[in-house]
């Protein structure tokens, strides 16, 4: 066989052999098999949307949930509802190779019944963010997912190192939503606060994001309060809150909606979230220099 004929044979074999199937086990424990890395992706969770884009694969997104708004380019994509009220018809029309969603989403069973592949991933802790980053790197065949995670983790550590020792031990209340719902020690937000060296007034035993009796917060008497703009109105008017040290001494950080979104999404902007918290502590904590 001459060289040209041999090369032609190799080319024919390459064409005839199908691409290696790709398998990933999601957070339901379900192993999902795809014929190849997905090129058309719908994301129903903002943190997953942001992670896909952080991995450099924004162009594969063909649809997102109504809350995904970062980076700005995803705001131009079709919106297909949310995890609790998914627009199934809209998703089917987009012909996705896979839909990324939370384990709590109501869309999974209906989409699978229609033959659409579903991967459920739900980051709730720093370790989860790392795991999801690596899982999506595997799914999208992005080789440097581990490097991207190391950069995020290093950013959180740098935010912690930027703080003066005088603010460490500050007792913090972080409100994620009116209710009031708080970020406890067991949440990813609580983990960031711990890494910043401060004390969360909501213990891990209450769960990641417990709904609290407002009297609990009054009794805990935090040194500093972190809250988003949408939940900040009327803090002073809450029964008994006038006695809370943080309010008496005006040690309250109110984050605009865009910054609040950064803080409450467990994804690739966690280092930015840590910097926002560190800036708050450096400016408002009792031990901070004026």
NORJOBEL-V950720 format. One record per residue. N is the residue number from 1. RES is the residue in three letters. PHI is phi in radians with two decimals (none if undefined). PSI is psi as a letter, one per 30 degrees, with the letter a starting at -180 (* if undefined). NEAR is the number of other ideal C-beta (glycine too) atoms within 8 Angstrom. Layout:
n | res | phi | psi | near
N | RES | PHI | PSI | NEAR
N | RES | PHI | PSI | NEAR
//
This chain:
n | res | phi | psi | near
1 | UNK | none | k | 4
2 | UNK | -1.35 | l | 5
3 | UNK | -1.12 | e | 5
4 | UNK | -1.14 | e | 6
5 | UNK | -1.13 | e | 8
6 | UNK | -1.13 | e | 9
7 | UNK | -1.12 | e | 8
8 | UNK | -1.13 | e | 8
9 | UNK | -1.11 | e | 9
10 | UNK | -1.08 | e | 8
11 | UNK | -1.12 | e | 8
12 | UNK | -1.09 | e | 8
13 | UNK | -1.14 | e | 8
14 | UNK | -1.12 | e | 7
15 | UNK | -1.27 | e | 6
16 | UNK | -1.41 | f | 5
17 | UNK | -1.46 | k | 5
18 | UNK | -1.18 | l | 4
19 | UNK | -1.06 | k | 5
20 | UNK | -1.15 | k | 5
21 | UNK | -1.10 | k | 8
22 | UNK | -1.95 | k | 12
23 | UNK | -2.13 | k | 8
24 | UNK | -2.51 | k | 11
25 | UNK | -1.72 | k | 7
26 | UNK | -1.62 | a | 12
27 | UNK | -1.32 | f | 7
28 | UNK | -1.51 | f | 7
29 | UNK | 1.47 | g | 5
30 | UNK | -1.59 | k | 7
31 | UNK | -1.59 | j | 6
32 | UNK | -1.81 | k | 12
33 | UNK | -1.94 | k | 7
34 | UNK | -2.11 | k | 14
35 | UNK | -1.12 | f | 7
36 | UNK | -2.86 | l | 8
37 | UNK | -1.03 | k | 8
38 | UNK | -1.16 | k | 13
39 | UNK | -1.87 | f | 6
40 | UNK | -2.14 | j | 11
41 | UNK | -2.15 | k | 15
42 | UNK | -1.94 | k | 15
43 | UNK | -2.05 | k | 16
44 | UNK | -1.93 | g | 17
45 | UNK | -2.54 | k | 15
46 | UNK | -0.93 | e | 14
47 | UNK | -1.13 | e | 12
48 | UNK | -1.27 | e | 15
49 | UNK | -1.00 | e | 15
50 | UNK | -1.14 | e | 15
51 | UNK | -1.21 | e | 13
52 | UNK | -0.98 | e | 16
53 | UNK | -1.23 | e | 14
54 | UNK | -1.09 | e | 10
55 | UNK | -1.39 | g | 13
56 | UNK | 1.41 | g | 6
57 | UNK | -2.12 | g | 11
58 | UNK | -0.97 | e | 10
59 | UNK | -1.15 | f | 4
60 | UNK | -1.47 | f | 11
61 | UNK | -1.30 | k | 15
62 | UNK | -2.01 | f | 11
63 | UNK | -2.94 | l | 13
64 | UNK | -2.48 | l | 14
65 | UNK | -1.30 | l | 14
66 | UNK | -1.21 | f | 7
67 | UNK | -1.64 | f | 6
68 | UNK | -1.27 | j | 12
69 | UNK | -2.42 | g | 8
70 | UNK | -2.45 | k | 11
71 | UNK | -1.17 | l | 7
72 | UNK | -1.01 | f | 6
73 | UNK | -1.07 | f | 8
74 | UNK | -1.28 | f | 14
75 | UNK | -1.20 | f | 6
76 | UNK | -1.53 | f | 4
77 | UNK | -1.43 | l | 10
78 | UNK | -1.03 | k | 8
79 | UNK | -1.71 | k | 9
80 | UNK | -2.17 | h | 13
81 | UNK | 1.37 | b | 10
82 | UNK | -2.40 | a | 9
83 | UNK | -1.12 | e | 12
84 | UNK | -1.65 | f | 6
85 | UNK | -2.39 | i | 6
86 | UNK | -1.21 | k | 14
87 | UNK | -1.62 | i | 9
88 | UNK | -1.11 | e | 10
89 | UNK | -1.04 | e | 6
90 | UNK | -1.09 | e | 11
91 | UNK | -1.20 | e | 16
92 | UNK | -1.03 | e | 9
93 | UNK | -1.12 | f | 6
94 | UNK | -1.44 | f | 12
95 | UNK | 0.90 | h | 6
96 | UNK | -1.30 | l | 14
97 | UNK | -1.34 | e | 8
98 | UNK | -2.76 | k | 15
99 | UNK | -2.02 | k | 15
100 | UNK | -1.68 | k | 13
101 | UNK | -2.68 | l | 15
102 | UNK | -1.39 | l | 10
103 | UNK | -1.12 | f | 9
104 | UNK | -1.52 | f | 5
105 | UNK | -1.16 | k | 13
106 | UNK | -1.50 | f | 9
107 | UNK | -1.53 | f | 14
108 | UNK | -0.99 | e | 11
109 | UNK | -1.08 | e | 7
110 | UNK | -1.18 | e | 10
111 | UNK | -1.17 | e | 12
112 | UNK | -1.12 | e | 10
113 | UNK | -1.11 | f | 6
114 | UNK | -1.64 | g | 8
115 | UNK | 1.47 | g | 4
116 | UNK | -1.68 | k | 11
117 | UNK | -1.24 | k | 11
118 | UNK | -2.27 | k | 13
119 | UNK | -2.17 | j | 12
120 | UNK | -1.73 | j | 13
121 | UNK | -2.40 | k | 14
122 | UNK | -2.41 | j | 11
123 | UNK | -1.27 | k | 12
124 | UNK | -2.22 | f | 8
125 | UNK | -2.48 | l | 10
126 | UNK | -1.02 | e | 12
127 | UNK | -1.10 | e | 6
128 | UNK | -1.15 | e | 12
129 | UNK | -1.06 | e | 17
130 | UNK | -1.09 | e | 10
131 | UNK | -1.10 | e | 9
132 | UNK | -1.14 | e | 15
133 | UNK | -1.02 | e | 17
134 | UNK | -1.22 | e | 11
135 | UNK | -1.09 | e | 11
136 | UNK | -1.20 | e | 16
137 | UNK | -1.06 | e | 15
138 | UNK | -1.14 | e | 10
139 | UNK | -1.10 | e | 13
140 | UNK | -1.64 | f | 12
141 | UNK | 1.01 | h | 8
142 | UNK | -1.77 | k | 10
143 | UNK | -1.38 | f | 5
144 | UNK | -1.80 | g | 7
145 | UNK | -1.05 | e | 13
146 | UNK | -1.12 | e | 9
147 | UNK | -1.14 | e | 7
148 | UNK | -1.10 | e | 13
149 | UNK | -1.09 | e | 12
150 | UNK | -1.06 | e | 8
151 | UNK | -1.15 | e | 9
152 | UNK | -1.10 | e | 13
153 | UNK | -1.09 | e | 11
154 | UNK | -1.14 | e | 9
155 | UNK | -1.14 | e | 13
156 | UNK | -1.14 | e | 14
157 | UNK | -1.10 | e | 9
158 | UNK | -1.14 | e | 9
159 | UNK | -1.08 | e | 14
160 | UNK | -1.12 | e | 12
161 | UNK | -1.21 | f | 6
162 | UNK | -1.32 | f | 8
163 | UNK | -1.47 | k | 13
164 | UNK | -1.25 | l | 8
165 | UNK | -0.97 | f | 5
166 | UNK | -1.16 | f | 8
167 | UNK | -1.63 | f | 15
168 | UNK | -1.19 | k | 9
169 | UNK | 1.56 | f | 8
170 | UNK | -0.99 | k | 13
171 | UNK | -1.57 | j | 12
172 | UNK | -2.01 | k | 15
173 | UNK | -2.00 | k | 15
174 | UNK | -1.96 | j | 14
175 | UNK | -1.71 | k | 14
176 | UNK | -1.60 | f | 11
177 | UNK | -2.88 | l | 8
178 | UNK | -1.14 | k | 7
179 | UNK | 2.81 | e | 6
180 | UNK | -1.49 | k | 11
181 | UNK | -1.80 | k | 11
182 | UNK | -1.99 | l | 13
183 | UNK | -1.59 | j | 13
184 | UNK | -1.48 | l | 15
185 | UNK | -1.01 | f | 11
186 | UNK | -1.41 | f | 8
187 | UNK | -1.47 | l | 12
188 | UNK | -1.12 | e | 14
189 | UNK | -1.16 | e | 12
190 | UNK | -1.07 | e | 16
191 | UNK | -1.11 | e | 11
192 | UNK | -1.13 | e | 14
193 | UNK | -1.04 | e | 14
194 | UNK | -1.08 | e | 10
195 | UNK | -1.16 | f | 10
196 | UNK | -1.39 | f | 13
197 | UNK | 1.51 | g | 9
198 | UNK | -1.92 | l | 14
199 | UNK | -1.87 | k | 7
200 | UNK | -1.46 | k | 14
201 | UNK | -1.31 | f | 9
202 | UNK | -1.80 | j | 14
203 | UNK | -1.19 | l | 7
204 | UNK | -1.04 | e | 8
205 | UNK | -1.11 | f | 4
206 | UNK | -1.47 | f | 9
207 | UNK | 1.73 | l | 8
208 | UNK | -1.13 | e | 10
209 | UNK | -2.35 | i | 9
210 | UNK | -1.31 | l | 10
211 | UNK | -1.50 | k | 5
212 | UNK | -1.82 | l | 12
213 | UNK | -1.26 | k | 4
214 | UNK | -0.93 | f | 11
215 | UNK | -1.14 | f | 7
216 | UNK | -1.02 | e | 8
217 | UNK | -1.22 | e | 14
218 | UNK | -1.06 | e | 11
219 | UNK | -1.17 | e | 6
220 | UNK | -1.20 | f | 10
221 | UNK | 0.90 | i | 8
222 | UNK | -1.13 | l | 13
223 | UNK | -1.33 | f | 10
224 | UNK | -2.61 | k | 17
225 | UNK | -2.10 | k | 15
226 | UNK | -2.01 | k | 13
227 | UNK | -2.69 | k | 12
228 | UNK | -1.37 | l | 15
229 | UNK | -0.96 | e | 9
230 | UNK | -1.19 | f | 7
231 | UNK | -1.88 | g | 11
232 | UNK | -1.47 | f | 9
233 | UNK | -1.12 | k | 4
234 | UNK | 1.42 | g | 5
235 | UNK | -1.01 | e | 11
236 | UNK | -1.14 | f | 7
237 | UNK | -1.49 | f | 5
238 | UNK | -1.18 | k | 8
239 | UNK | -0.93 | k | 4
240 | UNK | 1.45 | f | 9
241 | UNK | -1.27 | f | 13
242 | UNK | -1.06 | f | 7
243 | UNK | -1.51 | f | 7
244 | UNK | -1.19 | k | 13
245 | UNK | -0.97 | e | 9
246 | UNK | -1.03 | e | 12
247 | UNK | -1.34 | e | 13
248 | UNK | -1.04 | e | 8
249 | UNK | -1.72 | g | 7
250 | UNK | 1.00 | h | 5
251 | UNK | -1.82 | i | 12
252 | UNK | -2.25 | k | 13
253 | UNK | -1.79 | j | 10
254 | UNK | -1.85 | j | 8
255 | UNK | -1.63 | k | 12
256 | UNK | -0.99 | l | 7
257 | UNK | -0.94 | e | 9
258 | UNK | -1.09 | e | 6
259 | UNK | -1.24 | e | 10
260 | UNK | -1.05 | e | 12
261 | UNK | -1.06 | e | 11
262 | UNK | -1.06 | e | 11
263 | UNK | -1.20 | e | 13
264 | UNK | -1.75 | g | 8
265 | UNK | -1.93 | j | 11
266 | UNK | -1.40 | i | 11
267 | UNK | -2.66 | a | 14
268 | UNK | -1.21 | f | 10
269 | UNK | -1.66 | g | 10
270 | UNK | -1.10 | e | 15
271 | UNK | -1.17 | e | 14
272 | UNK | -1.10 | e | 9
273 | UNK | -1.06 | e | 13
274 | UNK | -1.10 | e | 15
275 | UNK | -1.16 | e | 11
276 | UNK | -1.09 | e | 12
277 | UNK | -1.13 | e | 14
278 | UNK | -1.11 | e | 13
279 | UNK | -1.10 | e | 8
280 | UNK | -1.07 | e | 12
281 | UNK | -1.11 | e | 16
282 | UNK | -1.14 | f | 12
283 | UNK | -1.70 | f | 8
284 | UNK | -2.13 | f | 10
285 | UNK | -1.11 | k | 15
286 | UNK | -0.96 | e | 9
287 | UNK | -1.54 | g | 9
288 | UNK | -1.29 | k | 12
289 | UNK | -1.35 | k | 4
290 | UNK | -1.17 | * | 2
//
